[in-house]
Structure formats: structure tokens, C-alpha cells
């Protein structure tokens, strides 16, 4: 049995459809805010920089470890020089004194070489630390940019979400006035095709923008006012009003 509903009930569907369209538009705006793309772009840059920072930190730590080893070697040689100096001063043997002199000369050469290497490694460490600091500063700057854009986006979302909530509240009020069977059909068609109700205005279906053929218009004119008619082009409920051109 074909669904029946008063013309007044059917007309309410146009208000419901207008609210659903508004909610969809607001939701689309919320999802399509330009800040989303900007945040995503900066986040990709941030992730890449974090990988670079991780590599740079590892390289710096390796140099720090190398420097620690060299400093330890320098400390060992320095201690041996101090010990041999003490032993040389305490020795009364010319032969031992000559041996200590030779040993101390070798140790002095070793100490000089290690200290030269130490200076080179310290310079390398300074370069590594500067690289880490520069990348860290860039990351901090990017994070500040992201935080600012997130705050801007969230402020816009608050407004849009409030508008969506208000529209949903209005929708609930309007939907409550529609007969259950008519509302169920509307929701079914809207879920399937995106539009639940289409206004027949001067022979054109608003949902599809298609002008109905004359034979279709004749069938509509022949239908009872409370007949629920479906739009052939959009599959939405075709709502007739004084503007329909019948």
C-alpha cells in the first residue's frame, strides 16, 4: 500500500532537509578547515626532523664517548709521567735515570699526541652539539607553529560545533513533528542517496536539478494531495507546494 501523508506533513520534510543540508555543510567545513592540512604538513616535517635529531644525537654521543676514552688515556699517561718523575728523582742509579728519561720522553710524546687528538675530538663534539642545537631549535619553532595553528583551528571548531549542535537540536524538534512512517522513509532515502526530500518547484526537482517531463508532471497532477511521491531522478520524496507549477 502506497504511503499517505498530509501535504502539511510532507512540507515539513523540506525544513528537515534544509537542516540536514546545513548540518552536512557545517560538518564538511569542520573537516575541511585549512588548518588540518597545515598541521599535517608541519607534522610530517616535524617527524622527519625528529629522525634527523635522533641521528645527530647518536653521532654526538659517539663523539662524547670517544672523547671520554681519550681523556681517560690522557689521565693514565699523566699519572705515569708523575709516577716516573717521582721514581726518577728518588733513583740514584745513572742507568735507571737514563731509562726513566727515555720513558718520560716517550710518555711526553704520547701525551702530546693524545692531547692533539683530544682537541680534534673536542672540535668535532662542538660541531655535533651545534648541529643538535640547531635541529632542536627548528623543531621548537615548528612546534610553536603547530601549537598556534591548532589553537586557531580549535577556536573555529568550537564555533562550528556549536552551530552543528544548534542545528541538530532544531532538527530533533522538526523531526518530532513528522509522522513516524514518513520520517522513516525520509531517513531511508537520505541514508541511501544523500537526500531525503526534494522540492518540486516550477516543474524542477531541487534535489537533482532536473526538470520533470510532461508525462511525469501529468502523473503528479493526477495524484492525490496526500500521496507520497518519489522523485525518479533523485529517489527522494518529492514534495509538492504552491510553487510546484501544477
C-alpha angles and dihedrals in degrees: 000000000000116000117255128201134159117262088243092056091047091050090057087064089070090059089047092049091049090054092046090050090049092049091049091050093049091048090049090051091050092051093043100050108140090231090070091063093042092052091047092051093049091045090056089051089047093052091050092049092049089057089050090048091050090053092045092048090051091050091049092049090051090054091046089053091048090050091049091054092049092047088051091051091048090051091051093050092045090051091049091050091051091047094047091047090055092047092046092052091048094047121096095187117103090205092053091045090055091049091050091048091053092046092048091050090053091046092049090052090048091048092050092050092048092048091051090051088046091055091049092050091047089054089049090049091051090053091049092049092049090051091050091048093049093049091045090052091050090050091050090051092049091048090052090052091049092048091051093049092045090053090049092047093047091051090054091045091054090057094044093046090050089052090048091049091050091048091049090051091051089047092054090051093050094043090054089064094055119092110256097241093047091047091049091054091047092051092046094053093042091051092051103038106018095246126072102183133029125195114228100216121175089336095309125113107229093208095059103018088229121140110229120240118250093250089053090050090050091054091050092049089052093052121097116256091246095049112114106227126195123220109241094210101044103022088228126129106273108226118204123209138160087280094058094095095235 
